[in-house]
Amino acid sequence: MADKKKRRRADSDDDEYTDGHKTLPFKKRLKPDSVILSILSDLTDSIRNSDSANHKTLTLSDLDLSSTCREVSDLDLSSVQDVIEHLVLRITQSILSGSGFSFDVPARGNANQLYVPELDRIVLKDKTSLRPYSNVSTVRKTTVTTRILQLVHQLCIKKIHVTKRDLFYTDVKLFQDQTQSDAVLDDVSCILGCTRSSLNVVAAEKGVVVGRLIFSDNGDMIDCTKMGMGGKAIPPNIDRVGDMQSDALFILLVEKDAAYMRLAEDRFYNRFPCIIVTAKGQPDVATRLFLRKMKMELKLPVLALVDSDPYGLKILSVYGCGSKNMSYDSANLTTPDIKWLGIRPSDLDKYKIPEQCRLPMTEQDIKTGKDLLEEDFVKKNPGWVEELSLMVKTKQKAEIQALSSFGFQYLSEVYLPLKLQQKDWL
């Protein structure tokens, strides 16, 4: 009788039991690593062949859009200095003529954003707003804008980089809060028509990279397989990075630091040659620039591993289509054709994630999910729509760490290898 029970239990779920002993779910479905490596090689070859066939990268100027759009350029320091000096000269002439002065600032609100399907990214339309010094409602912001321009001009002359935090502390009483100086810094980029990195103001180091990548950082050669479990911090200014070399078959973009640490410690990149990168949550400019540089220079597919919630998909979309806050620089900050590997809403049932590891979505989560379904960059991808609709319907979300319920190394030993084997990405 006991033997019958054991046999019946094994038959009911042969992925979880082998000879009556519990094993990792779905592990028996895995084929030899050589088969998965062959699949990855084919994917990489298809990406490189596609890039070779499309010699010219489509740009905004190639399109005949109904709306006029604005994009910035990557300028050297002397050019940025010239643009600032010409702007100040115009302001001086305006003041001397008795007209006072104001800044014509590109509007960066939602109404001035446009998703361009042909480019698969968000761009900034050409609407501007006047920021006069003589108006009581804008006088402070105009003063902050002038001060930021002065500080950037000093950086151009001295040829040095500073962090956004350094910039804030140069005039705390005026700026009051760093979010205000950060926002005006983006305005200044738009006004001058240059990328934010052209201003030599960078964010503090946040993102990290580990795996099959060698690159030069300010002349020093860095081997990312020898950086330990923590990996190499991504340089905050991309102009320090060069000479990228890799034998990887793909880039694995990871949302969370915890998942990154698991994969780094398990040396997943040695079993399946890859480069693992994370911004530890919200994507910062340096990580977005670094990811794009790797994709464009190494011509590798990018597979994304994010939480199964609306914010995981938003993070993925920032890397791929750009953020509305920095849409003026989307040409330099976006990485085309990122594939959504997991964790996807359909994976919760497919991989039998336990109910206690699934979290109920809050009202705000559901609203964010529904808002995403209205976005053009989501509508363009039927797979994204299907997954997001399922999430909103079931009102369930899950973190990458939910896979740890099957074992701490389930992510690297079963889930990701099986996903790659089945070509299960969107």
Buried (B, 14 or more C-beta within 10 A) or exposed (E): EEEEEEEEEBEEEEBBBEEEEEBBBBBEEBEEEEEBBEBBEEBBEEBBEEBEEEEEEEEBEEEEEEEEBBBBEBBEBEBBBBBBEEBBEEBEEBEEEEEEBBBEBBBBEEEBBBBBEEBBBBBBBEBBBEBBBEEEEBEEBBBBBBBBBEBBBEBBEEEEBBBBEBBBEBBEEBBEEBEBBBBBBBBBBBBBBBBBBBBBBBBEBBBBBBBBBBBBBEEEEBEBEEBEEEBBBBBBBBBBBEEBBBEBBBBBBBBBBBBBBBBBBBEBBEBBBBBBBBBBEEBBBBBBBBBBBBBBBBBBBBBBBBBBBBBBBBBBBBBBBBBBBBBBBBBBBBBBEBBBBBBBBBBBEEBBBEEEBBBEBEEEBBEBBEEBBEBEBBBEBEEBBBBBBBBBEBBBBBBBBBBBBBBBBBBBBBBBBBBBBEEBBB
